[in-house]
């Protein structure tokens, strides 16, 4: 209860600070009618392709050929993440339970979706690499975007090094598990509760399961992660073009990567307010006029945030009709194990 209250307070404060920027972007709704329909349709198609890559990646790591359960669980989990303060854990929990109810093994779901999430984060940090040729070639870059590119490259280097260390050796991950276990057991609210034990061995087991989930299919997973990020970026690029702007693709890529990296910090549900404020400002740095940057941000968020949220609301009754109803606290078929919250990658 204390943690939920703190999350709600942090979300409320963040939204209060970001309210002017959010209001400015949301207030541009009437101007969507002035945008080029062809470019907007292209943006929507690109976002559908991004989500399709994401769900295909999940099918790959979950080792299932079915689409409905994966798509339904993904959309509903995404919707929960996008509406609840600190909703990543709740969204992941709902997604796991829906997958289990549909017959997918709980351990496979945890390892597979964690692997997919980590691959997505790694791919996001790698995006600035693709803008380097243009920067080296002399494309003028504002300091803010240049710093974002350097941050992404540094994050990618740390991600690769950290991943290699964790996958190749046991001691660092086991040490992290023991430290987290020590801290968790000393939380005042858990004073009279049973102490957590064996977190280090569970982390090592989950790491091995993640490696197994990828197996020889790692190259397919990498392609699907690239497709998800590429189509999502294309959606933004087409949204900017719909305003009549003539964006420089490499600079828009840097703006996109920086905004997505900022949104990784789950301060508000689905990055609401944070993405609008950061992306519209970063697009201005990328050379998009201020008014067009605001409308482009709104068009992009319509395709990337609002429509998928609505789709999650629509698809849940269809899932319930096929597999039965469930609640946030529903334990599924009784075999579900505690899950590790994962970052729901926005497509």
URQUI-V920218 format. One record per helix or strand of 3 or more residues. SS is the DSSP state (A for helix, B for strand). FROM is the first residue (numbers start at 0). LEN is the number of residues. If there is no record, write none. Layout:
# URQUI-V920218
SS|FROM|LEN  SS|FROM|LEN
This chain:
# URQUI-V920218
A|1|25  A|28|6  A|36|26  A|67|16  A|86|15  A|105|31  A|142|26  A|170|15  A|187|3  A|198|44  A|248|15  A|268|3  A|273|12  A|289|34
